[in-house]
Amino acid sequence: MPRPEVLQNIKEAEAEADEIVAEAEREREDRIAEARERAEKIREEAREEANEHADERLAEAREEIEAERQEILATGEEEREALETRAEDNVDDVVEFVVSRFEEAVHAQT
């Protein structure tokens, strides 16, 4: 093979090698870009899932708090009614006691 042909073959081989390297670089960049997109999509899905979970937990907590609030109100209402009943039951005794003391005070002055 003459020298110019050998030289030409070497140049063609180098050009082909450069093209293969360039194509490999492009494929690598494409794969990196795809991997980054997939990673971002996974992060976004994880954020959405975390937000949904947080919203669900918040709703559950609010329901628990409301149930506890209703229970506290019901207990308070029962205690108030019991106090009113006891107070009403004691009215006659208190009136009788006050009148008795008043009469004693009046008799003591006379």
All heavy atoms as an XYZ file, in Angstrom:
894
protein
N       0.855     -1.161      0.000
C       0.000      0.000      0.000
C       0.906      1.230      0.000
O       1.827      1.322      0.798
C      -0.875     -0.045      1.245
C      -1.996      0.894      1.164
S      -3.026      0.937      2.617
C      -3.984     -0.480      2.594
N       0.607      2.150     -0.895
C       1.435      3.341     -0.949
C       1.201      4.217      0.276
O       0.169      4.188      0.918
C       0.996      4.042     -2.214
C      -0.004      3.184     -2.865
C      -0.316      2.052     -1.958
N       2.172      5.055      0.550
C       2.156      5.928      1.723
C       0.968      6.861      1.750
O       0.375      7.030      2.821
C       3.424      6.780      1.714
C       4.542      6.076      2.282
C       5.628      7.094      2.381
N       6.254      6.671      3.513
C       7.463      6.856      3.974
N       8.181      7.559      3.446
N       7.991      6.374      4.989
N       0.601      7.497      0.650
C      -0.548      8.390      0.736
C      -1.823      7.643      1.132
O      -2.656      8.169      1.881
C      -0.675      8.958     -0.664
C       0.658      8.768     -1.315
C       1.281      7.594     -0.631
N      -1.963      6.422      0.690
C      -3.160      5.648      1.051
C      -3.124      5.283      2.532
O      -4.143      5.320      3.221
C      -3.237      4.381      0.203
C      -3.660      4.636     -1.219
C      -3.751      3.335     -2.009
O      -4.042      2.288     -1.395
O      -3.534      3.406     -3.208
N      -1.962      4.910      3.019
C      -1.817      4.577      4.436
C      -2.153      5.811      5.268
O      -2.867      5.734      6.271
C      -0.384      4.078      4.738
C      -0.162      3.947      6.238
C      -0.104      2.766      4.033
N      -1.601      6.935      4.834
C      -1.882      8.178      5.545
C      -3.377      8.488      5.524
O      -3.950      8.900      6.538
C      -1.093      9.319      4.887
C      -0.575     10.379      5.828
C       0.270      9.814      6.925
C       0.167     11.442      5.059
N      -3.980      8.291      4.372
C      -5.426      8.524      4.220
C      -6.219      7.569      5.116
O      -7.175      7.981      5.758
C      -5.832      8.354      2.746
C      -7.282      8.663      2.463
C      -7.657     10.108      2.772
O      -6.838     11.025      2.628
N      -8.868     10.299      3.230
N      -5.813      6.313      5.152
C      -6.493      5.326      6.013
C      -6.361      5.699      7.483
O      -7.307      5.556      8.260
C      -5.923      3.922      5.773
C      -6.376      3.334      4.457
O      -7.350      3.796      3.871
N      -5.661      2.321      3.975
N      -5.199      6.181      7.878
C      -4.989      6.599      9.274
C      -5.883      7.789      9.598
O      -6.536      7.826     10.650
C      -3.502      6.932      9.527
C      -2.666      5.649      9.456
C      -3.321      7.634     10.860
C      -1.183      5.874      9.512
N      -5.952      8.756      8.692
C      -6.799      9.937      8.908
C      -8.267      9.530      8.995
O      -9.011     10.036      9.846
C      -6.593     10.958      7.796
C      -5.285     11.693      7.882
C      -5.162     12.708      6.769
C      -3.833     13.431      6.833
N      -3.675     14.430      5.784
N      -8.679      8.612      8.115
C     -10.071      8.144      8.149
C     -10.350      7.403      9.459
O     -11.416      7.565     10.054
C     -10.343      7.249      6.945
C     -10.445      8.002      5.644
C     -10.581      7.077      4.443
O     -10.696      5.840      4.636
O     -10.579      7.598      3.317
N      -9.402      6.577      9.882
C      -9.571      5.846     11.142
C      -9.642      6.808     12.319
O     -10.453      6.646     13.243
C      -8.422      4.845     11.320
N      -8.792      7.821     12.319
C      -8.826      8.828     13.380
C     -10.146      9.595     13.352
O     -10.737      9.862     14.409
C      -7.653      9.791     13.228
C      -6.324      9.203     13.644
C      -5.176     10.177     13.433
O      -5.356     11.227     12.772
O      -4.093      9.897     13.960
N     -10.624      9.944     12.155
C     -11.896     10.658     12.041
C     -13.040      9.780     12.549
O     -13.937     10.244     13.256
C     -12.127     11.081     10.598
N     -12.982      8.500     12.172
C     -14.006      7.556     12.632
C     -13.946      7.411     14.146
O     -14.978      7.385     14.826
C     -13.794      6.202     11.944
C     -14.932      5.236     12.176
C     -14.738      3.936     11.413
O     -14.138      3.933     10.326
O     -15.205      2.908     11.950
N     -12.754      7.328     14.704
C     -12.572      7.228     16.152
C     -13.098      8.486     16.832
O     -13.777      8.420     17.868
C     -11.105      6.998     16.501
N     -12.789      9.652     16.240
C     -13.290     10.910     16.811
C     -14.818     10.933     16.788
O     -15.458     11.396     17.742
C     -12.736     12.111     16.033
C     -11.256     12.365     16.302
O     -10.738     11.815     17.311
O     -10.624     13.096     15.522
N     -15.388     10.432     15.701
C     -16.847     10.404     15.579
C     -17.445      9.446     16.606
O     -18.460      9.746     17.233
C     -17.229      9.974     14.163
C     -18.708     10.174     13.882
C     -19.068      9.852     12.432
O     -18.329     10.272     11.528
O     -20.092      9.173     12.261
N     -16.809      8.290     16.795
C     -17.286      7.328     17.798
C     -17.214      7.939     19.196
O     -18.144      7.821     19.994
C     -16.455      6.023     17.711
C     -16.785      5.281     16.404
C     -16.716      5.135     18.918
C     -15.856      4.117     16.108
N     -16.111      8.623     19.484
C     -15.956      9.274     20.792
C     -17.013     10.363     20.970
O     -17.643     10.480     22.028
C     -14.530      9.841     20.956
C     -14.433     10.749     22.178
C     -13.508      8.713     21.036
N     -17.231     11.160     19.922
C     -18.225     12.229     19.999
C     -19.622     11.651     20.210
O     -20.414     12.166     21.007
C     -18.165     13.086     18.737
N     -19.929     10.568     19.483
C     -21.238      9.913     19.637
C     -21.388      9.354     21.048
O     -22.440      9.482     21.676
C     -21.403      8.801     18.597
C     -22.710      8.048     18.680
C     -23.934      8.908     18.426
O     -23.839      9.933     17.723
O     -25.017      8.561     18.959
N     -20.325      8.761     21.566
C     -20.351      8.236     22.936
C     -20.560      9.372     23.937
O     -21.297      9.223     24.918
C     -19.057      7.478     23.232
N     -19.927     10.519     23.708
C     -20.112     11.698     24.569
C     -21.564     12.153     24.550
O     -22.140     12.455     25.592
C     -19.241     12.854     24.075
C     -17.961     13.204     24.756
C     -17.952     13.207     26.251
O     -18.598     14.071     26.888
O     -17.277     12.348     26.801
N     -22.145     12.233     23.337
C     -23.553     12.651     23.219
C     -24.475     11.674     23.950
O     -25.381     12.083     24.668
C     -23.952     12.771     21.745
C     -23.389     13.997     21.045
C     -24.010     14.200     19.663
N     -23.682     13.120     18.719
C     -22.582     13.082     17.959
N     -21.689     14.054     18.051
N     -22.375     12.082     17.123
N     -24.221     10.386     23.771
C     -25.037      9.374     24.452
C     -24.887      9.489     25.960
O     -25.869      9.370     26.708
C     -24.640      7.978     23.979
C     -25.114      7.653     22.579
C     -24.714      6.248     22.135
O     -24.286      5.437     22.992
O     -24.840      5.974     20.930
N     -23.656      9.722     26.413
C     -23.418      9.891     27.858
C     -24.185     11.098     28.380
O     -24.856     11.032     29.411
C     -21.919     10.052     28.122
C     -21.586     10.202     29.610
C     -20.085     10.346     29.818
N     -19.606     11.660     29.426
C     -19.540     12.711     30.246
N     -19.926     12.603     31.496
N     -19.093     13.875     29.814
N     -24.123     12.217     27.669
C     -24.841     13.429     28.079
C     -26.352     13.189     28.083
O     -27.055     13.635     28.987
C     -24.480     14.607     27.168
C     -23.046     15.090     27.283
C     -22.701     15.573     28.681
O     -23.555     16.203     29.336
O     -21.564     15.301     29.117
N     -26.835     12.475     27.059
C     -28.265     12.152     26.999
C     -28.676     11.296     28.191
O     -29.722     11.532     28.812
C     -28.610     11.426     25.693
C     -28.548     12.338     24.476
O     -28.513     13.580     24.655
O     -28.546     11.815     23.335
N     -27.870     10.301     28.497
C     -28.188      9.421     29.636
C     -28.151     10.187     30.953
O     -28.991      9.966     31.826
C     -27.219      8.245     29.680
C     -27.480      7.244     28.589
C     -26.568      6.062     28.688
N     -26.840      5.132     27.601
C     -25.999      4.229     27.189
N     -24.811      4.106     27.761
N     -26.316      3.417     26.210
N     -27.176     11.065     31.081
C     -27.097     11.884     32.298
C     -28.338     12.764     32.408
O     -28.944     12.877     33.485
C     -25.803     12.726     32.319
C     -24.591     11.817     32.537
C     -25.861     13.805     33.395
C     -23.254     12.511     32.367
N     -28.743     13.372     31.304
C     -29.930     14.233     31.312
C     -31.174     13.423     31.666
O     -32.006     13.858     32.474
C     -30.100     14.912     29.953
N     -31.299     12.225     31.089
C     -32.447     11.365     31.402
C     -32.435     10.963     32.873
O     -33.480     10.952     33.533
C     -32.415     10.112     30.521
C     -32.766     10.371     29.071
C     -32.586      9.123     28.199
O     -32.374      8.013     28.756
O     -32.649      9.269     26.971
N     -31.258     10.629     33.386
C     -31.145     10.243     34.795
C     -31.528     11.399     35.706
O     -32.214     11.212     36.712
C     -29.721      9.769     35.095
N     -31.105     12.605     35.344
C     -31.473     13.778     36.149
C     -32.979     14.012     36.111
O     -33.581     14.351     37.133
C     -30.716     15.011     35.643
C     -29.271     15.001     36.031
C     -28.555     16.258     35.625
N     -27.175     16.211     36.099
C     -26.147     16.658     35.436
N     -26.313     17.222     34.253
N     -24.924     16.571     35.939
N     -33.578     13.855     34.940
C     -35.033     14.020     34.829
C     -35.759     12.982     35.670
O     -36.732     13.307     36.365
C     -35.465     13.913     33.371
C     -35.086     15.110     32.521
C     -35.434     14.914     31.038
O     -36.197     13.982     30.710
O     -34.934     15.700     30.223
N     -35.296     11.723     35.593
C     -35.921     10.670     36.405
C     -35.753     10.963     37.890
O     -36.685     10.800     38.679
C     -35.317      9.302     36.068
C     -35.845      8.705     34.784
C     -35.513      7.219     34.653
N     -34.097      6.917     34.882
C     -33.194      6.744     33.933
N     -33.545      6.841     32.667
N     -31.940      6.465     34.242
N     -34.560     11.413     38.261
C     -34.311     11.731     39.672
C     -35.213     12.860     40.138
O     -35.780     12.805     41.237
C     -32.839     12.100     39.880
N     -35.369     13.883     39.312
C     -36.243     15.003     39.677
C     -37.694     14.533     39.789
O     -38.424     14.940     40.695
C     -36.123     16.131     38.658
C     -36.973     17.346     38.986
C     -36.670     17.946     40.355
O     -35.510     17.904     40.803
O     -37.626     18.441     40.992
N     -38.099     13.674     38.875
C     -39.462     13.140     38.919
C     -39.673     12.331     40.194
O     -40.701     12.470     40.863
C     -39.721     12.263     37.697
C     -41.127     11.761     37.610
C     -41.360     10.965     36.334
C     -42.799     10.462     36.291
N     -43.064      9.670     35.094
N     -38.691     11.534     40.555
C     -38.782     10.742     41.784
C     -38.849     11.658     43.006
O     -39.663     11.446     43.919
C     -37.587      9.764     41.891
C     -37.733      8.661     40.836
C     -37.482      9.174     43.288
C     -36.487      7.808     40.666
N     -38.014     12.706     43.021
C     -38.048     13.660     44.146
C     -39.397     14.348     44.232
O     -39.963     14.510     45.318
C     -36.932     14.697     43.998
C     -35.565     14.226     44.423
C     -34.575     15.382     44.547
N     -34.316     16.022     43.267
C     -33.365     15.670     42.416
N     -32.582     14.651     42.705
N     -33.196     16.324     41.286
N     -39.948     14.746     43.090
C     -41.248     15.423     43.074
C     -42.351     14.484     43.571
O     -43.206     14.886     44.360
C     -41.566     15.924     41.656
C     -42.856     16.702     41.559
C     -42.898     17.942     42.434
O     -41.842     18.554     42.664
O     -44.000     18.281     42.915
N     -42.314     13.239     43.121
C     -43.309     12.267     43.591
C     -43.179     12.043     45.087
O     -44.186     11.940     45.793
C     -43.148     10.948     42.838
C     -43.607     11.013     41.396
C     -43.274      9.752     40.604
O     -42.608      8.838     41.154
O     -43.664      9.685     39.423
N     -41.941     11.998     45.570
C     -41.712     11.823     47.014
C     -42.239     13.028     47.787
O     -42.860     12.873     48.849
C     -40.224     11.610     47.293
N     -42.005     14.238     47.249
C     -42.530     15.449     47.909
C     -44.057     15.423     47.950
O     -44.662     15.715     48.987
C     -42.062     16.694     47.166
C     -40.716     17.227     47.586
C     -40.447     18.624     47.012
N     -40.265     18.595     45.575
C     -39.104     18.457     44.956
N     -38.001     18.335     45.666
N     -39.028     18.462     43.641
N     -44.670     15.055     46.826
C     -46.128     14.999     46.780
C     -46.672     13.963     47.759
O     -47.646     14.219     48.462
C     -46.593     14.679     45.360
C     -46.404     15.822     44.382
C     -46.746     15.432     42.943
O     -47.239     14.300     42.721
O     -46.507     16.258     42.041
N     -46.018     12.814     47.791
C     -46.449     11.768     48.715
C     -46.295     12.222     50.165
O     -47.183     11.989     50.998
C     -45.629     10.501     48.469
C     -46.137      9.290     49.205
C     -45.379      8.042     48.824
O     -45.142      7.820     47.622
O     -45.014      7.284     49.751
N     -45.193     12.893     50.459
C     -44.969     13.396     51.816
C     -46.018     14.446     52.176
O     -46.547     14.452     53.300
C     -43.567     13.985     51.936
N     -46.344     15.322     51.231
C     -47.370     16.336     51.486
C     -48.727     15.693     51.708
O     -49.480     16.109     52.597
C     -47.438     17.330     50.323
C     -46.259     18.279     50.287
O     -45.593     18.483     51.304
N     -45.979     18.849     49.133
N     -49.056     14.692     50.893
C     -50.332     13.996     51.068
C     -50.385     13.327     52.434
O     -51.401     13.407     53.130
C     -50.523     12.955     49.967
C     -50.836     13.547     48.616
C     -50.873     12.492     47.512
O     -50.870     11.275     47.822
O     -50.919     12.886     46.333
N     -49.277     12.686     52.816
C     -49.232     12.029     54.123
C     -49.384     13.052     55.249
O     -50.113     12.823     56.219
C     -47.921     11.256     54.277
C     -47.797     10.544     55.575
N     -48.575      9.454     55.900
C     -47.012     10.773     56.657
C     -48.259      9.047     57.119
N     -47.307      9.833     57.597
N     -48.708     14.184     55.097
C     -48.801     15.230     56.115
C     -50.236     15.765     56.198
O     -50.753     15.992     57.294
C     -47.829     16.369     55.793
N     -50.874     15.960     55.042
C     -52.258     16.436     55.029
C     -53.190     15.428     55.701
O     -54.080     15.803     56.472
C     -52.730     16.707     53.592
C     -52.050     17.914     52.969
O     -51.449     18.721     53.726
O     -52.119     18.052     51.727
N     -52.977     14.139     55.398
C     -53.800     13.100     56.018
C     -53.601     13.082     57.526
O     -54.562     12.990     58.285
C     -53.450     11.729     55.440
C     -53.901     11.537     54.006
C     -53.352     10.251     53.387
O     -52.693      9.463     54.101
O     -53.586     10.054     52.182
N     -52.349     13.174     57.949
C     -52.053     13.153     59.392
C     -52.643     14.379     60.085
O     -53.163     14.281     61.189
C     -50.527     13.097     59.598
C     -50.114     12.965     61.028
C     -50.672     11.705     61.677
N     -50.518     11.770     63.111
C     -51.493     11.764     63.984
N     -52.739     11.620     63.585
N     -51.259     11.857     65.270
N     -52.575     15.525     59.403
C     -53.149     16.745     59.964
C     -54.660     16.605     60.115
O     -55.236     16.992     61.136
C     -52.798     17.941     59.075
C     -53.274     19.306     59.543
C     -52.702     19.645     60.917
C     -52.883     20.367     58.531
N     -55.303     16.039     59.106
C     -56.754     15.834     59.175
C     -57.105     14.886     60.321
O     -58.061     15.125     61.078
C     -57.270     15.293     57.847
N     -56.317     13.816     60.462
C     -56.556     12.877     61.567
C     -56.380     13.565     62.917
O     -57.182     13.364     63.829
C     -55.589     11.694     61.459
C     -55.866     10.767     60.305
C     -54.764      9.726     60.105
O     -53.796      9.686     60.911
O     -54.865      8.961     59.128
N     -55.344     14.380     63.018
C     -55.085     15.088     64.278
C     -56.235     16.041     64.595
O     -56.666     16.144     65.751
C     -53.763     15.839     64.207
N     -56.724     16.723     63.568
C     -57.852     17.640     63.791
C     -59.092     16.878     64.257
O     -59.822     17.347     65.135
C     -58.152     18.418     62.515
C     -57.149     19.502     62.259
C     -57.495     20.328     61.046
N     -56.557     21.431     60.920
C     -56.163     21.952     59.789
N     -56.628     21.487     58.651
N     -55.302     22.951     59.774
N     -59.329     15.712     63.667
C     -60.470     14.895     64.090
C     -60.303     14.453     65.535
O     -61.263     14.496     66.317
C     -60.613     13.679     63.181
C     -61.107     14.003     61.789
C     -61.134     12.790     60.865
O     -60.921     11.657     61.353
O     -61.363     12.977     59.662
N     -59.089     14.030     65.901
C     -58.824     13.614     67.272
C     -59.036     14.775     68.242
O     -59.634     14.607     69.312
C     -57.394     13.083     67.402
C     -57.163     11.764     66.698
C     -55.693     11.354     66.689
O     -54.874     11.988     67.393
O     -55.366     10.398     65.965
N     -58.544     15.945     67.865
C     -58.686     17.122     68.719
C     -60.165     17.488     68.873
O     -60.623     17.798     69.977
C     -57.879     18.304     68.143
C     -56.379     18.033     68.300
C     -58.261     19.620     68.806
C     -55.483     18.993     67.541
N     -60.914     17.441     67.787
C     -62.341     17.772     67.853
C     -63.085     16.765     68.731
O     -63.951     17.153     69.519
C     -62.947     17.815     66.446
C     -64.409     18.189     66.420
C     -64.732     19.545     67.037
O     -63.854     20.427     67.087
O     -65.888     19.722     67.495
N     -62.748     15.479     68.610
C     -63.389     14.461     69.448
C     -63.073     14.710     70.921
O     -63.973     14.635     71.782
C     -62.928     13.070     69.021
N     -61.812     15.036     71.199
C     -61.422     15.316     72.583
C     -62.122     16.578     73.094
O     -62.573     16.636     74.235
C     -59.907     15.483     72.662
C     -59.383     15.593     74.068
C     -57.870     15.617     74.131
O     -57.212     15.142     73.195
O     -57.351     16.129     75.148
N     -62.242     17.574     72.240
C     -62.923     18.824     72.604
C     -64.383     18.539     72.958
O     -64.905     19.029     73.974
C     -62.842     19.804     71.436
C     -63.556     21.104     71.661
C     -63.446     21.992     70.404
N     -64.345     23.099     70.468
C     -65.618     23.088     70.106
N     -66.156     21.998     69.632
N     -66.373     24.157     70.212
N     -65.043     17.740     72.123
C     -66.444     17.404     72.383
C     -66.589     16.638     73.702
O     -67.527     16.869     74.459
C     -67.019     16.577     71.222
C     -67.171     17.344     69.932
C     -68.114     18.526     70.068
O     -69.090     18.490     70.807
N     -67.811     19.599     69.357
N     -65.633     15.751     73.967
C     -65.661     14.987     75.209
C     -65.488     15.914     76.413
O     -66.193     15.789     77.422
C     -64.546     13.931     75.173
C     -64.556     12.995     76.348
C     -63.475     11.942     76.231
O     -63.245     11.437     75.120
O     -62.863     11.632     77.278
N     -64.551     16.858     76.299
C     -64.318     17.811     77.394
C     -65.561     18.672     77.616
O     -65.966     18.911     78.755
C     -63.080     18.685     77.093
C     -61.813     17.835     77.178
C     -63.004     19.881     78.028
C     -60.562     18.518     76.656
N     -66.177     19.131     76.517
C     -67.391     19.936     76.647
C     -68.518     19.142     77.300
O     -69.249     19.675     78.157
C     -67.837     20.459     75.277
C     -66.965     21.554     74.658
C     -67.429     21.857     73.233
C     -66.980     22.808     75.503
N     -68.663     17.880     76.905
C     -69.726     17.050     77.478
C     -69.482     16.835     78.969
O     -70.415     16.936     79.787
C     -69.797     15.707     76.744
N     -68.235     16.575     79.342
C     -67.898     16.391     80.752
C     -68.159     17.674     81.532
O     -68.725     17.639     82.633
C     -66.413     15.972     80.899
O     -66.203     14.758     80.182
C     -66.030     15.800     82.346
N     -67.761     18.805     80.968
C     -68.004     20.097     81.621
C     -69.489     20.371     81.798
O     -69.911     20.883     82.843
N     -70.260     20.032     80.781
C     -71.717     20.231     80.867
C     -72.312     19.359     81.970
O     -73.159     19.818     82.752
C     -72.369     19.899     79.516
C     -73.850     20.099     79.474
C     -74.300     21.542     79.636
O     -73.489     22.461     79.403
O     -75.466     21.751     80.019
N     -71.862     18.113     82.058
C     -72.358     17.221     83.119
C     -71.994     17.763     84.500
O     -72.824     17.751     85.417
C     -71.763     15.819     82.943
C     -72.310     15.066     81.746
C     -71.578     13.755     81.501
O     -70.710     13.374     82.318
O     -71.865     13.123     80.468
N     -70.763     18.240     84.648
C     -70.331     18.786     85.935
C     -71.119     20.047     86.286
O     -71.487     20.252     87.446
C     -68.833     19.081     85.907
C     -67.974     17.834     85.878
C     -66.492     18.127     85.737
O     -66.101     19.311     85.685
O     -65.712     17.154     85.654
N     -71.375     20.901     85.285
C     -72.160     22.113     85.528
C     -73.566     21.754     86.002
O     -74.086     22.328     86.966
C     -72.236     22.952     84.249
C     -72.984     24.285     84.456
C     -73.278     24.969     83.138
N     -74.125     24.195     82.257
C     -75.455     24.105     82.344
N     -76.098     24.737     83.304
N     -76.148     23.376     81.491
N     -74.174     20.787     85.317
C     -75.529     20.368     85.706
C     -75.541     19.792     87.120
O     -76.469     20.061     87.901
C     -76.076     19.359     84.707
C     -76.422     19.969     83.360
C     -76.813     18.940     82.315
O     -76.844     17.727     82.623
O     -77.093     19.342     81.169
N     -74.499     19.017     87.462
C     -74.428     18.450     88.811
C     -74.279     19.554     89.850
O     -74.916     19.508     90.915
C     -73.258     17.471     88.896
N     -73.451     20.570     89.549
C     -73.288     21.698     90.481
C     -74.589     22.475     90.638
O     -74.956     22.878     91.762
C     -72.172     22.628     89.995
C     -70.752     22.135     90.185
C     -69.775     23.064     89.483
C     -70.419     22.027     91.663
N     -75.285     22.694     89.533
C     -76.570     23.402     89.613
C     -77.557     22.632     90.470
O     -78.266     23.223     91.300
C     -77.161     23.594     88.207
C     -76.580     24.741     87.439
C     -77.257     24.919     86.073
O     -78.196     24.163     85.739
O     -76.832     25.818     85.345
N     -77.596     21.322     90.278
C     -78.523     20.491     91.055
C     -78.188     20.557     92.538
O     -79.092     20.728     93.377
C     -78.470     19.030     90.557
O     -78.817     19.006     89.175
C     -79.414     18.147     91.335
N     -76.874     20.440     92.853
C     -76.478     20.517     94.262
C     -76.805     21.886     94.840
O     -77.260     21.995     95.977
C     -74.991     20.236     94.404
C     -74.687     18.771     94.352
C     -73.273     18.371     94.715
N     -72.396     19.376     95.240
C     -71.155     19.595     94.814
N     -70.653     18.876     93.838
N     -70.397     20.518     95.370
N     -76.586     22.940     94.049
C     -76.868     24.295     94.534
C     -78.359     24.461     94.767
O     -78.773     25.041     95.790
C     -76.365     25.321     93.525
N     -79.170     23.974     93.851
C     -80.629     24.082     94.021
C     -81.093     23.287     95.230
O     -81.991     23.722     95.963
C     -81.341     23.590     92.753
C     -81.206     24.538     91.581
C     -81.743     23.946     90.278
O     -82.233     22.797     90.280
O     -81.646     24.636     89.255
N     -80.474     22.113     95.441
C     -80.834     21.288     96.602
C     -80.462     21.983     97.908
O     -81.125     21.779     98.935
C     -80.131     19.923     96.538
C     -80.670     19.034     95.429
O     -81.754     19.359     94.877
O     -80.001     18.035     95.095
N     -79.439     22.824     97.888
C     -78.971     23.489     99.112
C     -79.672     24.818     99.376
O     -79.500     25.390    100.451
C     -77.459     23.727     99.029
C     -76.670     22.445     99.147
O     -77.145     21.470     99.707
N     -75.468     22.439     98.607
N     -80.445     25.328     98.421
C     -81.069     26.647     98.595
C     -81.946     26.674     99.840
O     -81.843     27.592    100.671
C     -81.882     27.035     97.335
C     -82.791     28.234     97.621
C     -80.955     27.339     96.179
N     -82.814     25.685    100.020
C     -83.706     25.685    101.186
C     -82.922     25.633    102.496
O     -83.246     26.354    103.450
C     -84.684     24.501    101.119
C     -85.694     24.646     99.990
O     -85.901     25.799     99.526
O     -86.248     23.627     99.543
N     -81.882     24.804    102.547
C     -81.064     24.701    103.760
C     -80.350     26.014    104.048
O     -80.262     26.439    105.205
C     -80.024     23.570    103.611
C     -80.661     22.191    103.580
O     -81.816     22.058    104.026
O     -79.996     21.254    103.089
N     -79.835     26.675    103.014
C     -79.127     27.936    103.196
C     -80.089     29.012    103.688
O     -79.775     29.776    104.605
C     -78.421     28.368    101.888
C     -77.893     29.786    101.991
C     -77.296     27.401    101.554
N     -81.265     29.066    103.067
C     -82.256     30.062    103.484
C     -82.633     29.823    104.943
O     -82.705     30.767    105.755
C     -83.503     30.020    102.574
C     -84.656     30.839    103.178
C     -83.157     30.503    101.182
N     -82.849     28.599    105.294
C     -83.215     28.258    106.667
C     -82.086     28.641    107.631
O     -82.331     29.204    108.701
C     -83.475     26.742    106.741
C     -84.244     26.317    107.968
C     -84.588     24.842    107.871
O     -85.228     24.440    106.888
O     -84.174     24.101    108.782
N     -80.830     28.386    107.236
C     -79.679     28.716    108.061
C     -79.561     30.230    108.242
O     -79.351     30.719    109.358
C     -78.394     28.150    107.420
C     -77.149     28.511    108.157
C     -76.800     27.858    109.329
C     -76.311     29.522    107.683
C     -75.648     28.195    110.003
C     -75.163     29.859    108.359
C     -74.820     29.201    109.517
N     -79.734     30.983    107.162
C     -79.609     32.442    107.235
C     -80.724     33.017    108.108
O     -80.493     33.903    108.948
C     -79.623     33.056    105.812
C     -79.757     34.572    105.867
C     -78.369     32.655    105.059
N     -81.930     32.523    107.914
C     -83.054     33.019    108.731
C     -82.795     32.697    110.211
O     -83.036     33.534    111.090
C     -84.396     32.416    108.248
C     -85.519     32.681    109.245
C     -84.737     32.950    106.878
N     -82.295     31.520    110.482
C     -82.004     31.119    111.853
C     -80.969     32.053    112.478
O     -81.130     32.506    113.613
C     -81.511     29.675    111.865
O     -80.982     29.338    113.101
N     -79.886     32.331    111.731
C     -78.854     33.232    112.230
C     -79.407     34.640    112.455
O     -79.076     35.305    113.435
C     -77.677     33.327    111.249
C     -76.841     32.110    111.185
C     -76.078     31.963    112.504
N     -75.085     30.931    112.318
C     -73.942     30.911    112.914
N     -73.622     31.847    113.758
N     -73.099     29.936    112.707
N     -80.243     35.073    111.519
C     -80.840     36.397    111.630
C     -81.700     36.469    112.888
O     -81.628     37.443    113.657
C     -81.665     36.709    110.376
C     -82.337     38.039    110.429
C     -81.609     39.224    110.263
C     -83.707     38.142    110.663
C     -82.245     40.445    110.315
C     -84.340     39.367    110.721
C     -83.620     40.524    110.533
N     -82.511     35.441    113.098
C     -83.383     35.420    114.292
C     -82.549     35.420    115.567
O     -82.881     36.104    116.551
C     -84.306     34.208    114.244
C     -85.413     34.360    113.223
C     -86.254     33.090    113.077
O     -85.908     32.040    113.649
O     -87.283     33.156    112.371
N     -81.456     34.658    115.550
C     -80.587     34.617    116.724
C     -79.976     35.992    116.990
O     -79.882     36.431    118.153
C     -79.443     33.596    116.516
C     -79.877     32.156    116.612
C     -78.738     31.200    116.305
O     -77.549     31.633    116.243
O     -79.018     30.012    116.088
N     -79.574     36.682    115.898
C     -78.989     37.993    116.038
C     -80.024     38.980    116.573
O     -79.728     39.827    117.429
C     -78.430     38.485    114.687
N     -81.246     38.865    116.078
C     -82.319     39.748    116.535
C     -82.611     39.474    118.013
O     -82.766     40.404    118.810
C     -83.577     39.592    115.669
C     -84.787     40.294    116.292
C     -83.321     40.124    114.264
N     -82.717     38.230    118.392
C     -82.991     37.874    119.787
C     -81.849     38.278    120.701
O     -82.078     38.652    121.866
C     -83.258     36.368    119.935
C     -84.571     35.943    119.372
N     -85.779     36.468    119.754
C     -84.846     35.010    118.412
C     -86.741     35.895    119.073
N     -86.213     34.996    118.244
N     -80.647     38.220    120.174
C     -79.496     38.599    120.995
C     -79.494     40.077    121.283
O     -79.006     40.516    122.314
C     -78.197     38.186    120.281
N     -80.058     40.879    120.374
C     -80.097     42.336    120.563
C     -81.240     42.737    121.496
O     -81.228     43.813    122.023
C     -80.264     43.031    119.232
C     -79.023     42.981    118.384
C     -79.237     43.715    117.070
O     -80.351     44.079    116.704
N     -78.140     43.907    116.357
N     -82.211     41.878    121.668
C     -83.338     42.297    122.492
C     -83.255     41.845    123.897
O     -82.516     41.208    124.481
C     -84.661     41.758    121.914
O     -84.592     40.384    121.775
C     -85.031     42.513    120.727
